[in-house]
């Protein structure tokens, strides 16, 4: 799947966003290393802490179906600018690998490509826990 095709799926996923409070729909499309695609949208809640971002929705769908090897995630919003993952989403993304490609889209034809390591350098990850006595502490 091309980056442009994944962006198109993120744009489509944005249409399902439930955003009665922020009015800021975001869509994400995740590509696993096995070639499966999972989409997500942001889902708001009157108790704001219960809100879930599009990126995490896509990741949780993928992981809940048994796919943890993530190749790429595309993110799209209605903003006329690039919408990057929030800090919580960046931390969740790095949980599954520091080489995950992030495609941040203004539109189907205008997007930037980064790795999660670019956006969250010096991150705390499962690798850090492995350094502690083989992960037994």
N, C-alpha and C positions, 0 to 999 in steps of 0.2 A: 504494500500500500504506500502510495506517495504521501509526502507531507501535505500537499494540497488536498488530497482525498480525505485525510484525517481532519484537516481544518474544516472541510465541508461538513463532516459528521459532527464536529463540535458546534458549528453554526446551527445545524438542525437540532441538536440536543438542547440548545439554548431556548428553543421555542417551548419546551416543557417546564421551564423554570417557574417556581412558585415564589414570587417576590412582591407580596402585597405591601411591604413596609419600605424597602429600599428602592423598589422599581428599577433594579439593576440586574437584569438577567445575564447569567453566565452559563456557557455550555462547555463541556470537556469531552474529548474522545481519547480513549486510551488504547494503545496497540500493544498486545503481548508479544513476546518473542516467538510464540507459537502461531502468531498471525490472527489471533482473535481480537475483536474490537468491542470495547465496553464504553458506553456513553454515560454522561451524568450531567445534571444541572444543579444549580443552587436551589435549596429548599429552605425557606425561612419559617420562623416560628415566632409567635407573639412573645414568648419568653426567648429573647434574642440568643441566649446561650445555646439553645437547641437547634440553631440554624446550622446547616451543613453546606459547604461549598461544592461547586461542580466537580472539582478535581478529586476531592475525597469521595464524593458519591461514586464516580467512575472507578476509583481504586477499590472501594469497599465492595462494589459489585463484582469486580474481577477477582479479588481475593476470596470472596464468599463462594465463587464458582470454582475455586481451586487453582487460579492462575496468578502467580506471584512474580513471574519473570516479565517485567515491564520494559518494553522497548522505547515507547514514546507516549507523550500526552500532549494533545493540542488543546488550547484554551481560547475561547472567543466570547466577546461581549458586544453590547450595542454602542459602546464608547467609540468615538472616532480616534482612539489612541490604543496602544497596547495595554492589555489588562494582565498583569502578572499575578501568579499565585501568592496568596497571603503567607505569612510566616508559618502558621499551623500546617497549611497544605505543603509547604516546602519541607517541613520536618517529616510529614507523613510520606512524601515522595521519596526522600532520601532513605527511608526505612527499607526500600526495595532496591536500592542501588544508586551509586553516585554517578553512573554513566547514563542515566535515563535522559533521553532527549525531550526537551520542552519546546513546543512550537507555539509561539504567542502571536495571535492573529488579530489584525485590524479588520481584515477581510479575507476572502478566499484567495486573493492574489497578492496580499500584502501581509507578510508575517516574518517574524524573526525566529531563529533557531538557537537554542542554548542547551547546555546540560544542567542538571540540577546542581552539580558542583559549581558551575558558573554563578548560580543564583544563591547558593548557600555554601560558601566556602568555609572550610574548617568546621564542618558540621559534626554534631554528635550523632553517632549511628551505631548499629549493631556491632560494627568492627571495634568500637571502643569498649563495649562490654566483653568482647572476646579477649581483650588485653588483660582483663582482671582475672588472673588465675584460671584461664581457660573458660571464663564465663560462669564459674561456680560461686561467685560472691554476690 
